[in-house]
Amino acid sequence: MSCRYDKFVWSVRLSKTRSLATEAISKGKIRVNNTSIKPSKEVKIGDVIQISRHNAVFSYKVLEILDKRVGAKLVDQYIIDMTSDEEKEKYRLYQLNQSVYRSYGTGRPSKKDRRSMDSYFNDWDKSPQE
């Protein structure tokens, strides 16, 4: 049985869609055994897949090749997570920084917020002036 890397990455749920997996491989965000690959390269048992996400690199070892997408509970039969705790901590810190950088409710106001502001300013304009 043979399988392409773009399909394998999607099948073991390392990517949401197959096209996103193909794009990530083409851009060099997904590497195999520390070398760049093409999306059509064939998967081999024992290969180590490195996925760069923001500032961390996640590593997975291929245990078995599959031909279709599997449920999240079955993924452990096909890959082993070899990511170091240091890399996981880097990614967790990145996520925390992002949540602090832009918290919920900031940015462009919602329609409800806009109406509330408009009514406040309209009431302000109608107040008696001396």
DSSP file (Angstrom, degrees, kcal/mol; ACC not computed):
  #  RESIDUE AA STRUCTURE BP1 BP2  ACC     N-H-->O    O-->H-N    N-H-->O    O-->H-N    TCO  KAPPA ALPHA  PHI   PSI    X-CA   Y-CA   Z-CA
    1    1 A M              0   0    0      0, 0.0     2,-0.3     0, 0.0    64,-0.1   0.000 360.0 360.0 360.0 137.5    0.0    0.0    0.0
    2    2 A S        -     0   0    0     40,-0.0     2,-0.3    42,-0.0    42,-0.1  -0.920 360.0-175.0-127.4 155.5    1.3    3.5   -0.8
    3    3 A C        -     0   0    0     -2,-0.3    40,-2.6    40,-0.3     2,-0.1  -0.995  24.4-120.5-150.6 140.5    0.1    6.9    0.2
    4    4 A R  B  >  -A   42   0A   0     -2,-0.3     4,-2.4    38,-0.2    38,-0.2  -0.466  26.9-120.9 -77.6 153.6    1.1   10.4   -0.7
    5    5 A Y  H  > S+     0   0    0     36,-1.6     4,-2.7    34,-0.5     5,-0.3   0.875 111.1  54.3 -66.3 -37.3    2.3   12.8    2.1
    6    6 A D  H  > S+     0   0    0     33,-1.8     4,-1.5     1,-0.2    -1,-0.2   0.920 113.6  42.9 -63.2 -40.2   -0.4   15.4    1.5
    7    7 A K  H  > S+     0   0    0     32,-0.3     4,-2.7     2,-0.2    -2,-0.2   0.885 113.9  51.4 -70.3 -38.9   -3.1   12.7    1.9
    8    8 A F  H  X S+     0   0    0     -4,-2.4     4,-2.2     2,-0.2     6,-0.2   0.930 108.1  50.7 -65.1 -45.9   -1.3   11.0    4.9
    9    9 A V  H  <>S+     0   0    0     -4,-2.7     5,-2.6     1,-0.2     6,-0.8   0.890 115.6  43.4 -60.3 -39.5   -1.0   14.3    6.8
   10   10 A W  H ><5S+     0   0    0     -4,-1.5     3,-1.5    -5,-0.3    -1,-0.2   0.897 110.9  55.7 -70.0 -41.1   -4.8   14.9    6.2
   11   11 A S  H 3<5S+     0   0    0     -4,-2.7    59,-1.9     1,-0.3    -2,-0.2   0.842 108.5  45.9 -64.0 -35.5   -5.7   11.3    7.0
   12   12 A V  T 3<5S-     0   0    0     -4,-2.2    -1,-0.3    57,-0.1    -2,-0.2   0.186 118.3-111.2 -95.8  17.4   -4.0   11.4   10.4
   13   13 A R  T < 5S+     0   0    0     -3,-1.5    -3,-0.2     2,-0.2    -2,-0.1   0.792  80.5 127.5  63.4  34.8   -5.6   14.8   11.2
   14   14 A L  S   <S+     0   0    0     -5,-2.6     2,-0.3    -6,-0.2    -4,-0.2   0.522  78.9  34.7 -90.3  -8.3   -2.5   16.9   11.2
   15   15 A S  S    S-     0   0    0     -6,-0.8    -2,-0.2    -5,-0.2    -1,-0.2  -0.991  76.1-134.5-142.8 146.1   -4.2   19.2    8.7
   16   16 A K  S    S+     0   0    0     -2,-0.3     2,-0.3     1,-0.1    -1,-0.1   0.893  89.8  16.2 -69.9 -39.9   -7.9   20.2    8.4
   17   17 A T  S  > S-     0   0    0      1,-0.1     4,-1.7    -4,-0.0     5,-0.1  -0.903  72.4-121.4-131.7 161.5   -8.1   19.7    4.7
   18   18 A R  H  > S+     0   0    0     -2,-0.3     4,-2.5     1,-0.2     5,-0.2   0.864 114.0  54.5 -69.2 -35.2   -6.0   18.0    2.1
   19   19 A S  H  > S+     0   0    0      2,-0.2     4,-2.3     1,-0.2    -1,-0.2   0.874 107.3  50.3 -67.6 -35.2   -5.5   21.2    0.2
   20   20 A L  H  > S+     0   0    0      2,-0.2     4,-2.4     1,-0.2    -1,-0.2   0.872 110.3  51.1 -67.5 -35.7   -4.1   22.9    3.3
   21   21 A A  H  X S+     0   0    0     -4,-1.7     4,-2.3     2,-0.2    -2,-0.2   0.926 110.5  48.3 -65.0 -44.5   -1.8   19.9    3.8
   22   22 A T  H  X S+     0   0    0     -4,-2.5     4,-2.4     1,-0.2    -2,-0.2   0.912 112.5  48.9 -61.0 -43.8   -0.6   20.2    0.2
   23   23 A E  H  X S+     0   0    0     -4,-2.3     4,-2.0     2,-0.2    -1,-0.2   0.908 110.6  50.1 -64.0 -43.1    0.0   24.0    0.6
   24   24 A A  H  <>S+     0   0    0     -4,-2.4     5,-2.4     2,-0.2     6,-1.0   0.894 112.0  47.8 -64.0 -40.7    1.9   23.5    3.9
   25   25 A I  H ><5S+     0   0    0     -4,-2.3     3,-1.0     4,-0.2    12,-0.3   0.919 111.4  50.6 -66.0 -42.9    4.2   20.9    2.3
   26   26 A S  H 3<5S+     0   0    0     -4,-2.4    -2,-0.2     1,-0.3    -1,-0.2   0.850 110.1  50.0 -63.7 -34.9    4.8   23.1   -0.8
   27   27 A K  T 3<5S-     0   0    0     -4,-2.0    -1,-0.3    -5,-0.2    -2,-0.2   0.517 117.3-112.7 -82.5  -5.3    5.7   26.1    1.5
   28   28 A G  T < 5S+     0   0    0     -3,-1.0    -3,-0.2    -4,-0.5    -2,-0.1   0.615  83.7 121.6  85.4  13.0    8.1   23.9    3.5
   29   29 A K  S   <S+     0   0    0     -5,-2.4    23,-3.1    -6,-0.2     2,-0.5   0.690  72.9  52.0 -80.5 -18.6    6.2   24.0    6.7
   30   30 A I  E    S+B   51   0B   0     -6,-1.0     7,-0.5    21,-0.2     2,-0.3  -0.982  73.5 175.0-119.7 123.2    6.0   20.2    6.7
   31   31 A R  E     -B   50   0B   0     19,-2.8    19,-3.0    -2,-0.5     2,-0.5  -0.852  21.8-141.4-123.8 158.7    9.3   18.4    6.3
   32   32 A V  E >  S-BC  49  35B   0      3,-2.4     3,-1.7    -2,-0.3    17,-0.2  -0.989  82.9 -12.6-125.4 127.2   10.2   14.7    6.4
   33   33 A N  T 3  S-     0   0    0     15,-3.1    -1,-0.1    -2,-0.5    16,-0.1   0.861 127.4 -59.1  50.6  39.9   13.4   13.5    8.0
   34   34 A N  T 3  S+     0   0    0     14,-0.4     2,-0.3     1,-0.2    -1,-0.3   0.673 117.1 104.8  66.1  21.8   14.6   17.1    8.1
   35   35 A T  B <  S-C   32   0B   0     -3,-1.7    -3,-2.4     0, 0.0    -1,-0.2  -0.964  75.1-107.4-129.2 150.3   14.3   17.6    4.3
   36   36 A S        -     0   0    0     -2,-0.3     2,-0.3    -5,-0.2    -5,-0.1  -0.432  41.6-173.1 -70.2 147.8   11.8   19.4    2.2
   37   37 A I        -     0   0    0     -7,-0.5    -9,-0.2   -12,-0.3    -7,-0.1  -0.823  24.7-111.7-133.8 172.3    9.5   17.2    0.2
   38   38 A K    >   -     0   0    0     -2,-0.3     3,-1.8     1,-0.1   -33,-0.3  -0.788  33.8-114.4-101.2 153.5    6.9   17.4   -2.5
   39   39 A P  T 3  S+     0   0    0      0, 0.0   -33,-1.8     0, 0.0   -34,-0.5   0.777 114.1  57.3 -58.1 -26.4    3.2   16.6   -1.7
   40   40 A S  T 3  S+     0   0    0    -36,-0.2   -18,-0.0   -35,-0.2   -37,-0.0   0.480  76.3 122.6 -87.1  -1.6    3.3   13.6   -3.9
   41   41 A K    <   -     0   0    0     -3,-1.8   -36,-1.6     1,-0.1     2,-0.2  -0.325  68.7-110.4 -61.9 142.6    6.2   11.8   -2.2
   42   42 A E  B     -A    4   0A   0    -38,-0.2   -38,-0.2   -37,-0.1     2,-0.2  -0.531  27.4-120.3 -79.3 139.4    5.4    8.4   -0.9
   43   43 A V        -     0   0    0    -40,-2.6     2,-0.4    -2,-0.2   -40,-0.3  -0.551  26.9-163.6 -77.6 140.0    5.1    7.7    2.8
   44   44 A K    >   -     0   0    0     -2,-0.2     3,-1.8   -42,-0.1    18,-0.2  -0.967  27.9-104.3-124.6 144.1    7.4    5.2    4.4
   45   45 A I  T 3  S+     0   0    0     -2,-0.4    18,-0.2     1,-0.2     3,-0.1  -0.448 107.8  29.3 -64.6 133.2    7.1    3.5    7.8
   46   46 A G  T 3  S+     0   0    0     16,-2.3    -1,-0.2     1,-0.4    17,-0.1   0.242  84.9 137.4  98.9 -12.1    9.6    5.0   10.2
   47   47 A D    <   -     0   0    0     -3,-1.8    15,-2.7    14,-0.1     2,-0.6  -0.337  49.4-135.3 -63.7 148.7    9.7    8.5    8.6
   48   48 A V  E     - D   0  61B   0     13,-0.2   -15,-3.1    -3,-0.1     2,-0.5  -0.946  14.3-154.9-110.1 120.5    9.7   11.4   11.0
   49   49 A I  E     -BD  32  60B   0     11,-3.4    11,-2.3    -2,-0.6     2,-0.5  -0.832   5.3-162.5 -96.8 126.4    7.3   14.3   10.0
   50   50 A Q  E     -BD  31  59B   0    -19,-3.0   -19,-2.8    -2,-0.5     2,-0.5  -0.948   4.1-168.6-110.5 125.5    8.2   17.7   11.3
   51   51 A I  E     -BD  30  58B   0      7,-3.0     7,-3.0    -2,-0.5     2,-0.6  -0.959  11.0-148.3-116.4 121.5    5.4   20.4   11.2
   52   52 A S  E     + D   0  57B   0    -23,-3.1     2,-0.5    -2,-0.5     5,-0.2  -0.789  18.2 178.0 -90.2 120.5    6.3   24.0   11.9
   53   53 A R  E >   - D   0  56B   0      3,-2.7     3,-2.2    -2,-0.6     2,-0.7  -0.945  62.6 -56.1-125.2 109.1    3.5   25.9   13.5
   54   54 A H  T 3  S-     0   0    0     -2,-0.5    37,-0.1     1,-0.3    -2,-0.0  -0.452 123.1 -16.2  59.3-103.2    4.4   29.5   14.3
   55   55 A N  T 3  S+     0   0    0     -2,-0.7     2,-0.3    35,-0.1    -1,-0.3   0.342 123.1  78.3-113.8   8.2    7.5   29.2   16.4
   56   56 A A  E <   -D   53   0B   0     -3,-2.2    -3,-2.7    34,-0.1     2,-0.5  -0.835  63.2-144.4-118.0 153.9    7.4   25.5   17.4
   57   57 A V  E     -D   52   0B   0     -2,-0.3     2,-0.4    -5,-0.2    27,-0.3  -0.972  13.5-158.8-120.3 117.8    8.2   22.3   15.5
   58   58 A F  E     -D   51   0B   0     -7,-3.0    -7,-3.0    -2,-0.5     2,-0.4  -0.782   8.4-156.1 -95.9 137.5    6.0   19.3   16.1
   59   59 A S  E     +D   50   0B   0     -2,-0.4    23,-2.8    -9,-0.2    24,-0.7  -0.933  12.8 178.3-120.0 138.5    7.5   15.8   15.3
   60   60 A Y  E     -DE  49  81B   0    -11,-2.3   -11,-3.4    -2,-0.4     2,-0.4  -0.999  18.7-142.7-138.0 138.5    5.6   12.6   14.5
   61   61 A K  E     -DE  48  80B   0     19,-2.3    19,-1.8    -2,-0.4     2,-0.5  -0.875  22.6-124.1-103.5 133.6    6.9    9.2   13.6
   62   62 A V  E     + E   0  79B   0    -15,-2.7   -16,-2.3    -2,-0.4    17,-0.2  -0.637  33.1 169.9 -78.5 122.2    5.0    7.1   11.0
   63   63 A L        +     0   0    0     15,-3.3     2,-0.3    -2,-0.5    16,-0.2   0.781  66.3   3.9 -98.1 -37.5    4.0    3.7   12.4
   64   64 A E        -     0   0    0     14,-1.4    -1,-0.4   -20,-0.1     2,-0.3  -0.993  68.9-121.5-151.7 149.3    1.6    2.5    9.7
   65   65 A I        -     0   0    0     -2,-0.3     2,-0.3    -3,-0.1   -63,-0.0  -0.746  29.8-170.7 -95.6 141.4    0.4    3.7    6.3
   66   66 A L        -     0   0    0     -2,-0.3   -55,-0.1     1,-0.1   -54,-0.1  -0.881  23.8-150.3-130.6 163.7   -3.3    4.2    5.7
   67   67 A D  S    S+     0   0    0     -2,-0.3     2,-0.3     1,-0.1    -1,-0.1   0.476  77.2  34.8-113.5  -4.9   -5.5    4.9    2.7
   68   68 A K  S    S-     0   0    0    -57,-0.0    -1,-0.1   -60,-0.0     2,-0.1  -0.964  91.8 -82.4-145.7 163.2   -8.4    6.8    4.2
   69   69 A R        -     0   0    0     -2,-0.3     2,-0.3    -3,-0.1   -57,-0.1  -0.386  46.8-153.7 -67.1 139.3   -9.0    9.4    6.9
   70   70 A V        -     0   0    0    -59,-1.9     5,-0.1     1,-0.1    -1,-0.1  -0.758  20.7 -94.2-115.3 161.1   -9.4    7.9   10.4
   71   71 A G    >>  -     0   0    0     -2,-0.3     3,-1.2     1,-0.1     4,-0.6  -0.277  40.3-107.2 -68.0 159.0  -11.2    9.1   13.5
   72   72 A A  G >4 S+     0   0    0      1,-0.3     3,-0.7     2,-0.2     4,-0.3   0.817 118.2  57.6 -59.8 -33.1   -9.3   11.0   16.1
   73   73 A K  G 34 S+     0   0    0      1,-0.2     3,-0.3     2,-0.1    -1,-0.3   0.758 106.4  49.5 -70.2 -23.7   -9.3    8.0   18.5
   74   74 A L  G X4 S+     0   0    0     -3,-1.2     3,-1.7     1,-0.2     4,-0.4   0.517  82.5  91.5 -93.2  -6.4   -7.5    5.8   15.9
   75   75 A V  G XX S+     0   0    0     -3,-0.7     3,-2.0    -4,-0.6     4,-1.7   0.843  75.3  67.1 -59.6 -35.3   -4.7    8.3   15.0
   76   76 A D  G 34 S+     0   0    0     -4,-0.3    -1,-0.3    -3,-0.3    -2,-0.1   0.692  92.0  62.4 -61.9 -18.4   -2.4    6.8   17.7
   77   77 A Q  G <4 S+     0   0    0     -3,-1.7    -1,-0.3     1,-0.1    -2,-0.2   0.688 112.0  35.8 -76.6 -18.2   -2.2    3.5   15.6
   78   78 A Y  T <4 S+     0   0    0     -3,-2.0   -15,-3.3    -4,-0.4   -14,-1.4   0.712 122.6  23.5-110.4 -27.1   -0.6    5.3   12.7
   79   79 A I  E  <  -E   62   0B   0     -4,-1.7     2,-0.4   -17,-0.2    -1,-0.2  -0.971  58.9-144.5-140.0 155.3    1.7    8.0   14.2
   80   80 A I  E     -E   61   0B   0    -19,-1.8   -19,-2.3    -2,-0.3     2,-0.7  -0.980  24.6-125.6-117.9 132.7    3.5    8.6   17.5
   81   81 A D  E     +E   60   0B   0     -2,-0.4   -21,-0.2   -21,-0.2    -2,-0.0  -0.689  32.9 170.8 -77.4 115.2    3.9   12.2   18.8
   82   82 A M        +     0   0    0    -23,-2.8   -22,-0.2    -2,-0.7    -1,-0.1   0.171  26.5 137.8-109.3  14.5    7.7   12.7   19.3
   83   83 A T        -     0   0    0    -24,-0.7   -25,-0.1     1,-0.1     2,-0.1  -0.392  54.4-120.9 -66.8 134.1    7.4   16.4   20.0
   84   84 A S     >  -     0   0    0    -27,-0.3     4,-1.9     1,-0.1     3,-0.2  -0.359  16.9-118.2 -73.1 155.8    9.7   17.6   22.9
   85   85 A D  H  > S+     0   0    0      1,-0.2     4,-2.3     2,-0.2     5,-0.2   0.835 114.5  60.1 -62.0 -32.1    8.1   19.3   25.9
   86   86 A E  H  > S+     0   0    0      2,-0.2     4,-2.0     1,-0.2    -1,-0.2   0.912 105.7  46.2 -62.4 -43.5   10.2   22.4   25.1
   87   87 A E  H  > S+     0   0    0      2,-0.2     4,-2.0     1,-0.2    -2,-0.2   0.895 111.7  51.4 -67.2 -40.0    8.5   22.7   21.7
   88   88 A K  H  X S+     0   0    0     -4,-1.9     4,-2.3     1,-0.2    -1,-0.2   0.892 109.9  50.3 -62.8 -38.7    5.0   22.2   23.2
   89   89 A E  H  X S+     0   0    0     -4,-2.3     4,-2.5     2,-0.2    -2,-0.2   0.885 107.2  53.9 -67.0 -39.0    5.7   24.9   25.8
   90   90 A K  H  X S+     0   0    0     -4,-2.0     4,-1.9     1,-0.2    -2,-0.2   0.918 111.4  45.7 -60.1 -42.7    6.9   27.3   23.0
   91   91 A Y  H  X S+     0   0    0     -4,-2.0     4,-2.3     2,-0.2    -2,-0.2   0.894 111.3  51.9 -68.6 -39.9    3.6   26.8   21.2
   92   92 A R  H  X S+     0   0    0     -4,-2.3     4,-2.2     1,-0.2    -2,-0.2   0.902 110.1  49.3 -63.1 -40.8    1.5   27.1   24.4
   93   93 A L  H  X S+     0   0    0     -4,-2.5     4,-2.5     2,-0.2    -1,-0.2   0.879 108.7  53.5 -65.3 -37.7    3.3   30.4   25.1
   94   94 A Y  H  X S+     0   0    0     -4,-1.9     4,-2.1     2,-0.2    -2,-0.2   0.931 109.3  48.4 -60.4 -45.2    2.6   31.6   21.6
   95   95 A Q  H  X S+     0   0    0     -4,-2.3     4,-2.0     1,-0.2    -2,-0.2   0.900 111.3  49.9 -63.3 -40.7   -1.1   30.8   22.1
   96   96 A L  H  X S+     0   0    0     -4,-2.2     4,-1.7     1,-0.2    -1,-0.2   0.912 109.8  51.0 -63.8 -41.7   -1.1   32.7   25.4
   97   97 A N  H  X S+     0   0    0     -4,-2.5     4,-2.4     1,-0.2    -1,-0.2   0.883 109.2  51.3 -62.8 -37.9    0.5   35.7   23.9
   98   98 A Q  H  X S+     0   0    0     -4,-2.1     4,-1.9     1,-0.2    -1,-0.2   0.887 107.7  51.5 -67.5 -37.9   -2.0   35.8   21.1
   99   99 A S  H  < S+     0   0    0     -4,-2.0    -1,-0.2     1,-0.2    -2,-0.2   0.842 113.9  44.4 -68.9 -31.2   -4.9   35.7   23.5
  100  100 A V  H  < S+     0   0    0     -4,-1.7     3,-0.4    -5,-0.2    -2,-0.2   0.874 109.0  58.1 -75.8 -38.3   -3.4   38.6   25.4
  101  101 A Y  H  < S+     0   0    0     -4,-2.4     2,-0.4     1,-0.3    -2,-0.2   0.897 124.6  14.5 -59.9 -44.0   -2.7   40.5   22.2
  102  102 A R  S  < S-     0   0    0     -4,-1.9    -1,-0.3    -5,-0.1     2,-0.1  -0.838  79.2-170.4-138.2  98.7   -6.3   40.5   21.0
  103  103 A S    >   -     0   0    0     -3,-0.4     3,-1.6    -2,-0.4    -3,-0.1  -0.425  39.9 -77.5 -86.3 164.8   -8.9   39.7   23.6
  104  104 A Y  T 3  S+     0   0    0      1,-0.2    -1,-0.1    -2,-0.1     3,-0.1  -0.326 115.4  28.0 -62.1 137.0  -12.5   39.0   22.9
  105  105 A G  T 3  S+     0   0    0      1,-0.4    -1,-0.2     3,-0.1     2,-0.2   0.354  94.0 112.1  94.8  -4.7  -14.5   42.2   22.3
  106  106 A T    <   +     0   0    0     -3,-1.6    -1,-0.4     3,-0.1     2,-0.3  -0.543  57.6  33.3 -94.6 167.3  -11.7   44.3   21.0
  107  107 A G  S    S+     0   0    0     -2,-0.2    -3,-0.0    -3,-0.1    -4,-0.0  -0.655 108.5  16.2  93.2-149.3  -11.4   45.5   17.4
  108  108 A R  S    S-     0   0    0     -2,-0.3    -3,-0.1     1,-0.1     2,-0.0  -0.374  83.9-116.5 -64.9 131.7  -14.3   46.5   15.2
  109  109 A P        -     0   0    0      0, 0.0    -1,-0.1     0, 0.0    -3,-0.1  -0.354  26.2-118.5 -70.1 149.5  -17.5   47.0   17.2
  110  110 A S     >  -     0   0    0     -5,-0.1     4,-2.6     1,-0.1     5,-0.2  -0.249  32.6 -98.8 -75.9 172.8  -20.5   44.7   16.5
  111  111 A K  H  > S+     0   0    0      1,-0.2     4,-2.2     2,-0.2     5,-0.2   0.900 126.6  50.1 -60.3 -41.5  -23.8   46.0   15.2
  112  112 A K  H  > S+     0   0    0      2,-0.2     4,-2.2     1,-0.2    -1,-0.2   0.917 110.7  48.9 -64.1 -44.3  -25.2   45.9   18.8
  113  113 A D  H  > S+     0   0    0      1,-0.2     4,-2.5     2,-0.2    -2,-0.2   0.909 110.3  51.9 -60.8 -41.9  -22.1   47.9   20.1
  114  114 A R  H  X S+     0   0    0     -4,-2.6     4,-2.7     1,-0.2    -2,-0.2   0.916 109.6  48.2 -63.5 -44.0  -22.5   50.4   17.3
  115  115 A R  H  X S+     0   0    0     -4,-2.2     4,-2.5     1,-0.2    -1,-0.2   0.899 110.8  51.8 -63.7 -40.2  -26.1   51.0   18.1
  116  116 A S  H  X S+     0   0    0     -4,-2.2     4,-1.9     2,-0.2    -2,-0.2   0.919 111.5  46.5 -62.1 -44.0  -25.4   51.4   21.8
  117  117 A M  H  X S+     0   0    0     -4,-2.5     4,-2.7     2,-0.2     5,-0.2   0.916 111.5  52.0 -64.9 -42.5  -22.6   54.0   21.0
  118  118 A D  H  X S+     0   0    0     -4,-2.7     4,-2.6     1,-0.2     5,-0.2   0.922 110.3  47.3 -60.8 -44.6  -24.9   55.9   18.6
  119  119 A S  H  X S+     0   0    0     -4,-2.5     4,-2.1     2,-0.2    -1,-0.2   0.882 112.0  51.5 -66.2 -35.8  -27.7   56.1   21.1
  120  120 A Y  H  X S+     0   0    0     -4,-1.9     4,-1.9    -5,-0.2    -2,-0.2   0.943 113.6  42.9 -64.1 -47.6  -25.2   57.3   23.8
  121  121 A F  H  X S+     0   0    0     -4,-2.7     4,-2.1     2,-0.2    -2,-0.2   0.850 112.1  53.8 -70.3 -32.9  -23.8   60.0   21.5
  122  122 A N  H  X S+     0   0    0     -4,-2.6     4,-1.4    -5,-0.2    -1,-0.2   0.905 110.0  47.9 -65.6 -40.1  -27.3   61.1   20.3
  123  123 A D  H  X S+     0   0    0     -4,-2.1     4,-0.5    -5,-0.2    -2,-0.2   0.872 110.1  53.3 -65.7 -35.6  -28.4   61.5   23.9
  124  124 A W  H >< S+     0   0    0     -4,-1.9     3,-0.9     1,-0.2    -2,-0.2   0.896 107.7  50.0 -66.2 -40.7  -25.2   63.5   24.6
  125  125 A D  H 3< S+     0   0    0     -4,-2.1    -1,-0.2     1,-0.2    -2,-0.2   0.804 108.1  54.2 -68.1 -29.4  -25.9   65.9   21.7
  126  126 A K  H 3< S+     0   0    0     -4,-1.4    -1,-0.2    -5,-0.1    -2,-0.2   0.531  81.1 113.1 -85.2  -6.0  -29.5   66.5   22.9
  127  127 A S  S << S-     0   0    0     -3,-0.9     2,-0.1    -4,-0.5    -3,-0.0  -0.365  82.0 -93.4 -67.0 147.7  -28.4   67.5   26.5
  128  128 A P        -     0   0    0      0, 0.0     2,-0.4     0, 0.0    -1,-0.1  -0.354  40.0-147.0 -64.4 137.0  -29.1   71.2   27.3
  129  129 A Q              0   0    0      1,-0.1    -3,-0.0    -3,-0.1     0, 0.0  -0.854 360.0 360.0-107.3 140.5  -26.2   73.5   26.6
  130  130 A E              0   0    0     -2,-0.4    -1,-0.1     0, 0.0     0, 0.0   0.410 360.0 360.0-103.6 360.0  -25.5   76.5   28.7
